Amino acid sequence: MRCFACNEEVVVRAAERVGFRDTCPRCGVDLHVCRNCAHHDPAAHNQCREPNAEWVADRERANRCEWFAPGDRAGAGAARPGAGRAALDALFKKR
């Protein structure tokens, strides 16, 4: 997974879980947060794709959500400029 704050890669082995108090070795922010979760989706209801998850007010602070699954979505909201236009141009083969 990658830290949402600094984009540092954090290795989580298959048998391990991210603990409620685990922090990023590089920047020290909490890792068990919505922004690092594979289910986090700002466009979804409750900002989470897991329908049974409870509302979490602060998505950047540690929480006790049992549905947490490490994701690799750091920087997903910060696409490079022009990426959308380039994708559309490629789709319609515009040069």
C-alpha contacts under 8 A as a table, 3 or more apart, distances in Angstrom:
res1	aa1	res2	aa2	distance
1	M	9	E	5.84
1	M	10	V	5.35
1	M	11	V	6.38
1	M	12	V	6.90
1	M	36	N	7.58
1	M	70	P	5.82
1	M	71	G	5.38
1	M	72	D	4.65
1	M	73	R	7.88
2	R	7	N	5.27
2	R	8	E	5.37
2	R	9	E	4.40
2	R	10	V	5.60
2	R	36	N	7.20
2	R	71	G	7.28
2	R	72	D	5.35
2	R	73	R	7.08
2	R	74	A	5.79
3	C	6	C	5.74
3	C	7	N	4.77
3	C	8	E	5.31
3	C	9	E	6.51
3	C	10	V	6.90
3	C	24	C	6.65
3	C	31	L	6.81
3	C	36	N	6.48
3	C	74	A	6.29
4	F	7	N	5.63
4	F	35	R	6.16
4	F	36	N	5.86
4	F	73	R	7.48
4	F	74	A	4.57
4	F	75	G	6.81
5	A	27	C	7.67
5	A	29	V	7.33
5	A	74	A	7.63
6	C	26	R	7.65
6	C	27	C	6.63
7	N	74	A	5.89
7	N	75	G	7.32
8	E	24	C	7.77
8	E	26	R	6.81
10	V	24	C	7.27
10	V	25	P	7.95
12	V	16	E	6.17
12	V	17	R	6.99
12	V	18	V	7.27
12	V	70	P	7.95
13	R	16	E	5.27
13	R	17	R	7.86
14	A	17	R	7.99
18	V	22	D	6.49
18	V	31	L	7.10
18	V	32	H	6.19
18	V	70	P	7.40
19	G	22	D	5.13
19	G	31	L	7.92
19	G	32	H	6.46
20	F	31	L	7.73
20	F	32	H	5.44
20	F	62	A	6.34
20	F	63	N	6.63
20	F	64	R	6.33
21	R	30	D	6.79
21	R	31	L	7.67
21	R	32	H	7.19
21	R	62	A	7.06
22	D	30	D	6.06
22	D	31	L	5.70
22	D	32	H	6.78
23	T	28	G	5.20
23	T	29	V	5.31
23	T	30	D	4.42
23	T	31	L	5.14
23	T	32	H	7.97
24	C	27	C	5.67
24	C	28	G	4.66
24	C	29	V	5.51
24	C	30	D	6.42
24	C	31	L	6.13
25	P	28	G	5.83
30	D	33	V	6.53
30	D	60	E	7.61
30	D	61	R	6.15
30	D	62	A	5.52
31	L	36	N	6.57
31	L	62	A	6.92
32	H	36	N	6.89
32	H	37	C	7.66
32	H	61	R	7.74
32	H	62	A	5.24
32	H	63	N	6.41
32	H	64	R	7.83
32	H	68	F	7.25
33	V	36	N	5.58
33	V	37	C	6.64
33	V	59	R	6.01
33	V	60	E	5.59
33	V	61	R	5.59
33	V	62	A	4.92
33	V	63	N	6.02
33	V	68	F	7.95
34	C	37	C	5.05
34	C	39	H	7.84
34	C	40	H	5.74
34	C	56	V	7.95
34	C	59	R	4.88
34	C	60	E	6.50
34	C	61	R	7.93
34	C	63	N	7.94
34	C	68	F	7.52
35	R	40	H	6.17
35	R	59	R	5.88
35	R	60	E	6.08
35	R	74	A	7.79
36	N	40	H	7.52
36	N	70	P	6.15
36	N	71	G	5.64
36	N	72	D	7.18
36	N	73	R	6.91
36	N	74	A	7.09
37	C	40	H	5.44
37	C	68	F	5.72
37	C	69	A	5.26
37	C	70	P	4.96
37	C	71	G	4.85
37	C	72	D	7.96
37	C	73	R	7.95
38	A	68	F	7.47
38	A	69	A	5.50
38	A	70	P	5.63
38	A	71	G	3.97
38	A	72	D	7.06
38	A	73	R	7.24
39	H	48	C	5.44
39	H	49	R	5.02
39	H	50	E	6.03
39	H	68	F	7.41
39	H	69	A	7.09
39	H	71	G	7.74
40	H	47	Q	6.09
40	H	48	C	4.64
40	H	49	R	6.38
41	D	44	A	5.42
41	D	47	Q	5.02
41	D	48	C	5.12
41	D	49	R	6.29
42	P	45	H	7.98
42	P	46	N	7.96
42	P	47	Q	4.41
42	P	48	C	6.99
43	A	47	Q	6.07
44	A	47	Q	4.74
44	A	48	C	5.66
44	A	49	R	6.09
45	H	48	C	6.30
45	H	49	R	7.38
46	N	54	E	7.83
46	N	55	W	6.00
48	C	51	P	7.18
48	C	53	A	7.29
50	E	53	A	5.66
50	E	67	W	7.38
53	A	65	C	7.11
53	A	67	W	6.61
54	E	65	C	7.58
56	V	59	R	6.38
56	V	63	N	7.65
58	D	61	R	5.83
65	C	68	F	5.82
73	R	76	A	5.22
74	A	77	G	7.95
75	G	78	A	5.07
75	G	79	A	7.12
76	A	79	A	6.34
79	A	83	A	6.72
80	R	83	A	5.66
81	P	84	G	7.82
82	G	85	R	5.27
82	G	86	A	6.09
83	A	86	A	5.10
83	A	87	A	6.15
84	G	87	A	5.17
84	G	88	L	6.32
85	R	88	L	5.13
85	R	89	D	6.07
86	A	89	D	5.05
86	A	90	A	6.06
87	A	90	A	5.11
87	A	91	L	6.11
88	L	91	L	4.94
88	L	92	F	6.22
89	D	92	F	5.25
89	D	93	K	5.49
89	D	94	K	4.76
89	D	95	R	7.02
90	A	93	K	4.71
90	A	94	K	6.37
91	L	94	K	7.84
